[in-house]
């Protein structure tokens, strides 16, 4: 069974890039060779900081879109395993946008 991945790269400028793919190692190599996204091309080198594995690419893509909407603090909490902080960080984002 082919797996799918949602991944987060840390770019040279300390920003994060979120993507999804069926072939994680190949995709990271593409990013490193400036064959990935326009965003990462200008921010090389990149480092794989976090990934999640899925059985279906559409699930990985859905998760990618979800994480792209998250704040930096919320992404850092996820990547650091501080899952108990996620609900509170979501509330802070909502309150800031009111």
Backbone as a ProteinNet text record, in pm:
[ID]
protein_1_A
[PRIMARY]
XXXXXXXXXXXXXXXXXXXXXXXXXXXXXXXXXXXXXXXXXXXXXXXXXXXXXXXXXXXXXXXXXXXXXXXXXXXXXXXXXXXXXXXXXXXXXXXXXX
[TERTIARY]
84.4	0	88.2	57.6	130.8	85.4	180.9	149.7	147.7	91.8	90.6	136.6	188.1	247	205.3	186	180.5	309.6	377.9	508.1	523.8	613.8	648	799.2	839.6	980.9	1012.4	1130.6	1180.3	1276.3	1250.2	1331.3	1448	1542.2	1662	1628.6	1520.4	1481.7	1394.4	1388.3	1316	1164.2	1115.2	972.1	941.3	814	771.1	696	712.3	639	566.7	438.1	358.3	320.9	340.4	306.2	255.4	217.5	175.8	227.3	249.4	306.6	287.7	304.6	308.5	451.4	548.4	689.1	772	778.9	838	985.4	1067	1210.7	1234.9	1166	1181	1137.6	1028.8	978	1073.8	1132.4	1228.5	1349.3	1394	1506	1471.5	1348.7	1306.4	1313.9	1265.7	1273.6	1419.2	1506.4	1648.6	1715.1	1670	1727.7	1657.1	1578.3	1503.4	1404.5	1355.3	1254.8	1119.6	1111.5	987.5	901.8	849.3	760.9	840.5	772.4	834.1	875.7	794.9	824	957.9	980.5	1104.1	1224.6	1205.3	1317.5	1397.1	1327.8	1391.8	1438.4	1422	1451.7	1534.8	1624.7	1708.1	1827.5	1876	1826.2	1705	1633.7	1520	1551.4	1484.3	1501.6	1364.8	1353.2	1228.6	1217.6	1112.8	1095.7	991.5	892.9	781	706.7	651.5	562.2	461.7	350.7	246.2	222.2	189.5	168.2	19.4	-27.9	-167.8	-175.5	-288.5	-310.7	-358.6	-407.7	-462.6	-409.2	-379	-325.8	-428	-556.5	-655.3	-661.5	-635.4	-631	-508.8	-395.6	-274.1	-293.9	-358.5	-383.6	-477.7	-581.6	-674	-598.3	-512	-434.1	-338.4	-278.6	-191.6	-267	-385	-464.2	-501.6	-529.8	-562.1	-441.2	-324.8	-205	-160.7	-184.4	-146.9	-220.8	-336.8	-413.6	-375.2	-286.5	-247.4	-140.2	-138.6	-34.2	98.9	205.1	338.1	341.1	282.8	281.9	209.5	99.5	22.7	99.6	165.8	249.4	363.3	426.5	535.7	486.2	367.7	310.7	287.9	233.6	211.9	344.2	440.9	570.2	645.7	621.5	686.9	613.3	500.5	423.8	339.5	324	245.6	99.4	38.6	-96.1	-201.6	-176.4	-273.6	-285.4	-185.2	-189.3	-272.4	-298.5	-364.2	-501.3	-590	-721.4	-710.7	-622.2	-607.3	-549	-452.8	-394.7	-497.7	-587.5	-693.8	-787.9	-818.6	-905.8	-840.4	-710.3	-639.5	-643.7	-626	-630.8	-768.9	-872.4	-1009.6	-1035.8	-992.6	-1016.4	-942.1	-820.8	-741.9	-806.1	-881.2	-943.8	-1081.8	-1133.4	-1267.1	-1265.3
-119.3	0	124.8	216	341.4	430.9	486.6	578.6	720.6	809.5	951.7	1027.9	1145.3	1222	1368.3	1425.7	1570	1604.4	1707.3	1738.2	1888.2	1921.1	2060.7	2073.8	2167.3	2198.3	2328.2	2332.9	2459.5	2515.4	2636.6	2700.4	2775.3	2813.3	2884.1	3011.6	3080	3205	3181.2	3055.1	3014.1	3016.2	3020.8	3007.1	2859.3	2826.4	2689.2	2677.7	2563.9	2530	2398.6	2393	2272.7	2215.5	2084.7	2019.8	1878.5	1812.7	1672.7	1601.4	1471.5	1393.4	1244.7	1164.6	1019	971.2	1050.7	1008	1110.5	1093.3	1195	1221.5	1118.4	1140.1	1209.2	1164.5	1224.8	1371.3	1400.1	1537.7	1629.5	1581.7	1662.8	1691.4	1591.2	1608.7	1713.5	1710	1810.4	1951	1965.7	2096.5	2141.3	2052.3	2087	2126	2069	2097.1	2212.1	2288.8	2402.7	2358.8	2236.3	2183.7	2168.5	2217	2207.9	2329.7	2386.3	2501.7	2630.6	2730.4	2862.9	2917.8	2888.5	2938.5	2885.4	2755.3	2698.1	2727	2749	2780.6	2899.8	2997.1	3120.4	3111.4	2994.9	2982.5	2857.9	2823.9	2704.4	2733.5	2632.8	2495.6	2482.3	2371.7	2339.9	2213.4	2198.7	2082.3	2022.5	1892	1825.8	1836.1	1901.4	1929.7	1837.2	1792.7	1716.1	1650.2	1531.1	1470.1	1378.8	1359	1265.2	1171	1047.9	945.3	911.5	894.1	861	746.7	679.3	571.2	622.6	745.8	801.7	943.1	977.4	1110	1219.6	1191.4	1296.6	1333.9	1239.1	1270.4	1357.2	1324.5	1404.4	1546.2	1557.6	1688.5	1771	1707.3	1776.9	1830.3	1746.9	1788.3	1902.7	1895.6	2004.1	2136.7	2138.7	2261.5	2309.3	2216	2251.6	2318.6	2256.7	2309.6	2442.1	2462	2588.7	2706.5	2681	2786.8	2812.6	2733.2	2746.4	2853.4	2912.3	3008.5	2935.4	3010.9	2954.6	2889.1	2956.4	2901.2	2766.7	2757.2	2633.3	2521.8	2553.4	2454	2408	2501.1	2464.8	2374	2400.8	2315.6	2174	2162.4	2031.6	1957.8	2024.1	1960.6	1925.4	2001.4	1974.8	1872.9	1824.1	1725.5	1785.2	1916.8	1984.7	1992.9	1877.2	1871.3	1935.4	1939.4	1999.2	2150.5	2212.5	2356.5	2392.8	2296.1	2326.1	2391.8	2341.7	2407.2	2552.7	2580.4	2717	2808.8	2758.5	2839.3	2868	2774.3	2796.6	2906.5	2907	3009.3	3146.1	3154.2	3282.7	3337.9	3254.7	3300.2	3353.7	3281.7	3324.8	3459.7	3475.5	3601	3717.5	3693.5	3797.7	3843.8	3756.9	3791.2	3854.2	3858.5	3916.4	4066.9
0	0	0	-88	-95.1	19.3	86.9	196	141.9	219.4	186.4	310.1	287.4	396.2	389.6	506.5	523.6	595	547.3	605.3	627.4	718.4	745	732.2	647.5	629.3	702.5	759.4	812	707.5	665.6	562	624.6	539.2	582.5	659.9	623.1	689.2	813.3	859.3	980.2	964.1	840.8	816.3	792.9	792.7	770.3	638.6	574.7	453.2	479.3	448.3	468	332	314.6	189.5	212.4	103.3	110.3	-13.8	-0.9	-109.6	-83.2	-186.7	-170.9	-148.2	-189.2	-187.3	-111.1	19.4	106.5	74.9	68.9	45.1	-88.1	-191.8	-324.3	-322.1	-252.8	-248.6	-173.8	-65	9.4	-79.2	-151.6	-244.6	-351.1	-401.6	-499.8	-440.4	-317.7	-252.8	-241.8	-197.3	-178.1	-309.5	-421.1	-552.5	-623.8	-550	-605.1	-712.9	-702.3	-795.1	-725.1	-601.9	-525.6	-551.8	-449.9	-463.5	-484.6	-535.5	-550.5	-413.9	-313.1	-178.7	-128.7	-140.4	-86.6	-174.8	-303.5	-393.5	-343.9	-287.2	-239.9	-95.4	-33	109.7	141	52.2	69.5	158.9	229.4	231.9	323.9	306.9	392.1	470.9	583.2	669	699.8	686.1	726	877.3	921.6	1063.9	1127.2	1045.4	1099.9	985.1	1009.7	910.5	978.2	909	950	833.9	864.6	762	751.9	628.1	601.3	501.5	498.7	402.6	267.6	265.4	140.8	120.2	-4.9	-36	-11.1	-30.1	-5.7	142.3	230.7	374.1	405.2	343.6	363.5	309.6	194.5	134.8	222.9	276.8	367	488.5	544.4	661.3	625.7	506.5	460	463.3	405.7	400.1	540.1	629	766.6	833.4	823	888.1	828.2	700	636.8	699.8	755.4	819.5	964.5	1018.6	1158.3	1175.9	1294.3	1329.2	1350	1350.4	1378	1516.2	1616.5	1753	1758	1686.9	1687.5	1616.8	1505.3	1436.8	1527.3	1597	1687.5	1800.4	1851.2	1955.9	1902.6	1783.2	1721.4	1704	1644.9	1616.3	1743.1	1849.3	1977.1	2062.1	2012.9	2088.1	2199.5	2201.6	2304.4	2261.3	2240.9	2185.4	2274.5	2405.1	2496.6	2475.7	2410.6	2384.6	2261.7	2174.6	2047.3	2061.9	2148.5	2160.2	2206.9	2300.7	2351	2243.9	2168	2060.1	1951.6	1926.4	1828.1	1877.2	2006.4	2062.8	2053.4	2078.2	2070.9	1929.9	1831.4	1692.1	1660.4	1705.2	1679	1744.9	1869.5	1940.3	1873.9	1825.6	1761.9	1632	1566.2	1438.1	1453.4	1573.4	1594.6	1576.8
[MASK]
++++++++++++++++++++++++++++++++++++++++++++++++++++++++++++++++++++++++++++++++++++++++++++++++++

